[in-house]
Amino acid sequence: MRLDIPLTGRPRRQLAALLADIKAIRLSNPYQMDSVLWLVPDAWPKALQQEIAKDNDLRIRSRGLAVLPLLIEMVEDDGLTAVSVEALQGQAMFERMAAGRFQTFDGLSRPATRGEVAERILIEMLPKRLTGPSSTRMIGTRRTDTGVSIARQFYQDYAQAGSDRLALAYLWSKEGLPNSTVIAYLLGLARSGRLLGLEEYLKAGHATSSADLDWPVTEAGTKVQLAACYCAIQPDAGPLLQDVVAWIRGCADANGNGSTGSPIRGPSKASDVRPRLEALASRLERIRVPFSLDTLLDQISSGKGAPDDLDMEMAITILRGMQTDQAIGLLLSRAVSAEGPTARSRFAGVLVQLGSGPSGRYVGPLAADPRAFRQQWECLFEDTRPCTEEGLFQVRDRFLEAYE
């Protein structure tokens, strides 16, 4: 899906006009996780989508993968823009100064060329695990082809890719950390149907080369979470779980002696990896599809034993697919009926998780009018019994946290 305002005329000429009239471009920190999946416009935050028509930078990026070859072609264009060269340098300026490579000409204030702006936008759109700070040359210095070569290869590899496979390109950081924004997008996309690109990755593929991952356990753990939640949405994909188990066990065998498979770096020993992978495989084997939300809620209501974290992930995934009123009403009704302080506090915890955004920022499940559930809230706010699992808090404290 593309969200751009259609461009008229020859694409290159139109792109040149947009670049010439651009006022500013968005620069991200090359050391941080990708917060926007630039090559997947329908995954952009709504606030950005609403700005496309009046922002040339976003108009260019909103064309998604299709704009990469045009930007590559424009890199040699020497026409001037309204963007200053300083505005394009960003972090690269400090890196070159720290390395003692700051030259007088580089410090001159001048307009950036269309080629320089095109190259910077090109690098900003690509996943940072591929580019990072070293791929963006210092504007005003001798051109290097690193970023352009990466973009050209990326386009060749992904020209026919669907949105799920493109999103997977952003799944891992250079440090081997998973991107929760990608996971949330993929699970949302799965509500519209099966995702063959995601299924292919879960069965066997690496979203990044194994050399970029410090721990095979990290990728295996992410696959377990993704596979379980994906199958909660798409129960017909249930057989996929056994494929993921087989993939994890294959990693365990490869890392049995710490000599093959994903390289192992860091404080832990190679001998620690195999049992951790086996534990993940066993955990996924226990999952049953189709997943029963009612069964999990009954377990919470009983107050006997905390639910498994993976079961909770699947429950939250299903609840997020419901209408807000329906999900909140279900949880509040269950909490009131449960009566026991342990069970009630756990339901409050589910409400809090339901309102957590992909980055961990609280976005609140209570976007619906809370007056629709006034009686339930009042009942729970009056519960001053201590939470048996969290002795410092009362039941009402947990529900106030969810309400706020």
N, C-alpha and C positions, 0 to 999 in steps of 0.2 A: 504493500500500500504506500502511495506517495501522497504527501500532504502539501506539495508545492503549488503555488499559483502558476498555471501553465505559461511557459515562455513562448513568445511568438518570434518568427524570423529564424534565421540560421542559429542553431544552438551556440556555436562558438562566438558569433557576433553578439548574441544576447548576453552570454556570460561575460564577455569583455565589457559590455555596458554596465552590468551589475557591479563588476569589480571596480570599474572606474568611478562609480558613484557611491561606493561603499564608505561608510563613515567610521565604522569600528568593527573589530572582530572579537569574538569570545576566545580568550586564552585560558587554558586549564593548567593546573599544576601537573607537570609530567611525572611527578613522584606519587600522585594519588590515584586511587581507583577510578575507572571510567564511571562518571556519574550520569552521563547521557549517552545512549547508544545511537550515535549520530547517523550511522548507516541504516538504522531501522526507525524511520520517522514516526511510525505509528506507536513506537515505544516512548516517544518523547513526553515529558511532563506537559499537561494541558496548557500551562502558562506559556511555554515556548511555542506550542502549536498555534496559540492565539496571536502570537507576535509575527508570524511568518510574512503576512502581507505588507508589513511596514518595516521590515528589516532585511536588507540585502544579504547579509551574512546568512541569516536563516533561510532565505529564499534559495540560496545556492545549496546549502546543506540539505534542505528538505527534498531535493531530488534524489537523495540516497545514493546507492551504488552507481546509478547511471551517470552521476556527475564526475566520478573519478577520472575517466579517460579525458574528459574535457578539461579538468583542472591540470592534468598532466601535460596536455597540449599547450596550456596557457603559461606554463612555468617560465618559458623563455621570452614572454611578452614584456617589453620595456616601457610600455605606456604607463603614465603616472596615475596615481590614485589620490584620494583625499585623506588616506591613512598615513600617519607619520611612520618613519622607519622605527622610531623608538617604541611605538605602540605594538610592533610585531616582535620585538626582541624578547620581552618578558624574562623568563628564567634564564634564557640563553645568555643574556647580557651579564648576569652575575657569574655564570659559570666561566665565561671567557675572561672576565676580570680576575677571578680567583686563580685561573690558570696562567695569568700573565700574558694573555694574547690579545689584549685590548689595544688597537691601533688608532691613530688619530683620525683617519678617514672614517672608521667605523662609528666614531662618536659624533659625526656631523649630523645636524638636524636636516632632514630632507624628506620629501614624499617617497613612500614605498612604491615600487612598480607593481603593475598588475600581476606580473609573474611571481613576485615575492609574496603578495597577498594570496595568490592562488596556491602557492606551495605551503604557506602556513595553514590555510584552511584544509588543504589536503592532509597534512600531518595531524591536525586536530581531529579530523573525522575518523582516522584509523584507530583501532584498539591500541592502547598504550603499551600492552605487552609486546607489540611488534615494533613500536617506535621508541617511546621513552625519550629522555632528554637528549640523547646522543644523535637522534635522527633529524633534529631541527637545526639547520645551519644558522649561524649568526647572520642576520640581514646585513648586507654591505660587505661581506667577505666573499672569497672565491666560492663559487657554487660547488656543492658536492651532490652526488646523485643518490645518496643513501635513501632518503625519504621517498623520492620518486620511484626508485627501483622497488622498494617495499610496496608502494601503492600499486605499481603495475603488476607485480606478482599477486597481490591480494585480489585485484580485479580478475585476473585470469583464473584464480582458484575459486572465486565465489560468484562469478558472473551469472550462473544459473541457480544460485542458492535461494532457498525460501527464507522467510523472516526468522524462523527458528534457528536455522544454521548460521545466519548472519549474527543473531544475538549470541550464539554460543562462542563466536569469535571474541566477544567481550567478557566471557565468563571468568577468565583467570587473569590476575595481575602478573607482572613480571616476577613478583616474589612468591607466586604460587598460592595466592589468597583468592577464594571464590567471591564473585560479585553478586550480592544479594539482589541488586536491581535486576540483573539478568534472570535470576531464578524466579522472582515475582512476575516478570513479564512473560516468561515461558509458561508458567502455570496459568496465568490469565489467558494466554493464547490457546492453551489446551482446552479451554471451555468451549471453543468453537469447533474442535475436532482433533483427530490424531495428528501428531507432529512426527513425521518420518525422520526428519533431520535429528531431532532430539533422541528418538528411539535408536537411531544408528549410533549416535555418540554414547548413549548409555550402555549399549551392548558391547561395544568394542573400541570406540574411538577415543582419542585424546583431543580436547578442545585446544590444547597447546602441547608443544613437544614435552616429553617427559623430563627433559633437561631443565625445564623452567619450574618444576615442582620439587620443593624440598622433601616432601613426604608423599609416597603413594597413598598413605592413609588419608591425606587431605582430599585427594581426588575421589578415593573410594567413598569417604564419608559424604561428600557432596553428591555423588551418584546415588547413594542410598536414599538421601533425603529427596532428591529430584524424582527418582523412580517411584518411591512410595507415594509421594503427593501426586505425581502424574497419574498413577494407576487409581488413586482415589477419585480423580476426575474422570478418567477414561478406563473404567473397569475392564473393557474388552482388551486392553493392553496388558492384562494380568500376567500372561506367560512371559512378558518381558522381564519380570522380577528374577526368574531363574537364570536368564541370560546375564543379568547384572551380577548375580551371585557367582556364576561361572567366571565372569571377568575378574571379580575380586579375588577369587581363589587362584586364578592364574597369576595375578600379581603377587599373591602370597607365596606361590611356588617359585616365582622368579626371584623374589627377595629372600628366599629361605636362608641363603648363605650370605646375603648382603652383597652379592657380586653382579647380579644382572637386574634388568627391569629399571624402574625409575631410580635415579641415583639418590642416595641417602646422605644428607648432610645435616649438621646440627648436633645438639647435645646427646640425643638418644643413640642407642646402639642398633646396628643392623638386626640383632637378635630380637629387638623389641617390635619390629615391624610385622613379622608374620602373625603373631598371636593377635595383634590389633586388627589386622585385615580379616583374620578368621572370625573374630568377634563381630565385625561388621557384616560379614556374609551370613553368619548365624542369625543375627538380628533381622536381616531382611527376609530370611527364610521363614520367620515366624509370622510375617504379614499375610493376611488373608484378603483376597479380593473376590467380590466387591466388599469394600470396607463399610462397616456398620457404625454410623454416627450414634445411633441409639444405644448400642452396646457400650460404647465408650462413655456416654453420658450416664448410663446406669452405673458403670463402675465408679465414676466420680461421685454420684449420688450416694453410693453405699459407704463412702468414706474409708474403704478398706484398701489400702495400698495405693500409692501414687501411680497414675497412668504412665506408660512408657512414653518417653519423649517423642519417639517416632509416631506413635499413635496420636499424640497431641498435634504434631505437625499435620498429619492427615486430616484430623478433625478441623483444625483451623482452616485448612485449604478448602474443605467442603463448606464451612460456615461462610467464608469469604465469597463463595459463589452464590449465596442466598441474598435475597433482598435484606437491607440493613434492619428494617423493622422485624422481619421474620427471624433473623439470627439472634438479635438482642432479646426479643420476646421469648424465644425458646430457652435461652440461657438463664434469663431472669426467673422464668416460671420454674425451671428445674432447681434453681438456687433456693427459691422460697419453699418449694416442696421438700427439699433435702433436709432442712431443719438443723442438722448437725453442723457445728462450727467448721470442722475440717472440710466437709463437702462444700459448704458455702464459700469458704475462702478459695477453694480450688476453682469454683465457677467464676469467682471474681478474677482469678488469674487468667482464665480463658478469655474473659472480656478484655483484659488488658492486652493479651497477645493479639486478639482480633483487631485491636486498634493500632498495632505497631506497624509503621511503614517499613519498606525494604531496607532502609539504612539504620533501623532501630529507633528512628525518631517517632515519637508518639503522634499519631494522626487522629486517634479517637474513633471508637466504633459508634459513638453516639451522635453521628451526624443527623440522625432522625430526631424528631421532636421528642425529648425525654418525657414530656407530659403524657405521652401515649402509654407510659408504663409507670405512672406516678405511684400507684398503689404498691407495686413490687419494690420500687426503689425505697419508699418510705419504710416498708417492712424490713428491708436489709440494712438501712441506715440506723435503725433502732437496735440492731443486734450488737451488743457491747461485749459479748463473750470473747475471750482470747482465742486467737488462732492456735490450735494445738501444735502446728508445725512451725509457726512463727510467733513465739510467745510474747514478743514485744508489741504485737499489733492486735487490734480487735477486728472482728469480722467487718464492722462498718468501715474501718480504715481502708480495707482492700477494695470495697465497693466505691468509696469516695475516690480512690485512685482511678478506678475505671470510669467513673462518672465525669471526672474533671478532664 
